[in-house]
């Protein structure tokens, strides 16, 4: 099943058409895309027996983030070996680096993003997991049962402020307006032959700059859920950015940054794509 945020309303995507959940359920479920995660088991049970045919066509530009107001957004660093190497760090063991991206930076899949003045703005395609059932001290073996679904994310990063000061400012450097696009929709794990092995790509102006598979994650989605939940409860609707593969601008020689007029396309097979256009 694919669910989406269409102009602020929860919809199910069926055969490239959008079915409004509040209307289809006779008001059983709210139109608020954020509210569904607190009733995820009930929603899945309803959707399994509901008539979700019909629907209306839609413009991808009207899609918002599948989880637009998470109480927690957890982002993982250095979770592919080649990316850790290109960034000049050792491979993490035990627990990967964890930071956040502030909620005001969250947007939908098709956007225009203003580049910070004097910055070095970089790209980072990522698989993103959204929590459907609270997870606290769960095992890796049971972790997938706590995930509502997967979506595409871009951890757009301004490297000057990220690396400035006596200690890195990861969260600030990754939280300018528009720096957290996600979408185009949430795909439930049962839709994939293997949710632990998905292909990611990222292109700038049609040139592929990142290409990998999520089976190369150092810490898989279940491993991340298990480790994070030993420290804090993961709540319904929480968002987990799982890390980016090699190929970012920071790791290139010479280094490369996004410029006004650039188009960034980020995709994951079986989910869909994000499309960002950058302005000065």
JODAFEN-V673278 format. One record per backbone hydrogen bond with DSSP energy under -0.5 kcal/mol. CO is the residue of the C=O (numbers start at 1). NH is the residue of the N-H. E is the energy in kcal/mol with one decimal. If there is no record, write none. Layout:
# JODAFEN-V673278
co->[CO,CO]
nh->[NH,NH]
e->[E,E]
This chain:
# JODAFEN-V673278
co->[1,2,3,4,4,5,5,6,9,10,11,12,12,13,14,17,18,18,19,20,21,22,23,25,31,32,32,34,35,36,37,39,40,41,42,43,44,45,46,46,50,56,58,59,60,62,64,65,67,72,72,73,74,75,77,78,79,80,81,82,83,84,85,93,97,99,102,103,105,107,109,109,111,113,116,119,120,121,122,124,126,127,128,129,130,130,131,135,140,142,143,144,146,146,146,149,150,151,152,153,154,157,157,158,159,160,161,162,169,170,172,173,176,179,180,181,183,186,187,188,189,194,198,199,200,201,202,202,203,203,204,206,207,210,212,213,214,218,220,221,222,223,224,225,226,227,227,228,228,229,233,234,235,238,239,239,240,240,241,243,248,249,249,259,262,263,263,264,265,266,267,268,268,272,274,275,276,277,278,279]
nh->[188,13,186,6,11,7,64,9,6,21,4,14,19,2,17,14,20,56,12,24,25,27,26,28,10,35,36,37,38,39,40,43,44,45,46,47,48,49,49,50,52,18,60,62,63,7,5,68,70,74,239,75,241,99,97,92,218,84,85,86,87,89,88,95,77,75,105,106,180,182,111,275,277,279,119,121,159,258,157,155,153,242,151,240,148,149,237,234,143,145,146,147,132,133,148,130,187,128,183,126,156,122,159,162,163,164,169,169,173,174,175,158,179,156,107,154,152,3,150,191,192,197,214,269,212,267,209,210,205,265,207,208,204,202,200,216,217,220,224,225,226,227,228,229,230,230,231,231,232,137,235,135,238,131,74,241,129,242,76,127,251,252,256,262,278,205,265,276,203,274,201,271,272,268,266,111,264,113,261,115]
e->[-2.3,-2.7,-3.1,-0.7,-2.4,-0.8,-3.5,-1.5,-2.9,-2.1,-2.6,-0.6,-2.8,-0.5,-1.1,-3.1,-0.6,-2.1,-2.3,-2.6,-2.3,-2.7,-1.2,-1.1,-2.3,-0.7,-0.7,-0.8,-0.8,-1.2,-1.2,-2.8,-2.7,-2.1,-2.3,-2.9,-1.9,-0.8,-1.1,-0.9,-1.0,-3.1,-0.5,-2.7,-1.5,-2.7,-0.6,-0.6,-0.6,-0.5,-2.1,-0.5,-2.5,-2.4,-0.5,-0.6,-3.2,-2.4,-2.1,-2.3,-2.0,-2.8,-1.2,-2.1,-2.5,-3.1,-2.2,-1.6,-2.1,-1.7,-0.6,-3.2,-2.2,-2.5,-1.6,-0.5,-3.1,-3.0,-1.8,-2.8,-2.5,-2.4,-2.6,-2.9,-2.3,-1.3,-3.2,-2.9,-1.0,-0.8,-2.2,-1.7,-2.9,-1.7,-0.5,-2.4,-2.7,-2.7,-1.8,-2.6,-1.3,-3.3,-0.8,-1.6,-1.9,-0.7,-0.5,-2.0,-2.6,-0.9,-1.6,-3.3,-2.3,-1.2,-1.6,-1.8,-2.0,-2.1,-2.7,-2.1,-1.7,-2.0,-2.7,-2.1,-2.0,-2.7,-3.2,-1.8,-0.5,-2.6,-2.0,-0.6,-2.5,-2.0,-2.8,-1.9,-1.7,-0.6,-2.7,-2.5,-2.4,-2.5,-3.1,-2.2,-0.6,-0.9,-0.5,-1.5,-2.2,-2.0,-0.5,-2.3,-2.6,-2.5,-2.9,-0.5,-2.5,-0.6,-1.9,-0.6,-0.7,-1.4,-1.3,-2.3,-2.3,-2.9,-0.5,-2.8,-2.5,-2.9,-2.5,-2.3,-1.6,-2.1,-1.7,-1.7,-3.2,-2.7,-3.5,-2.9]
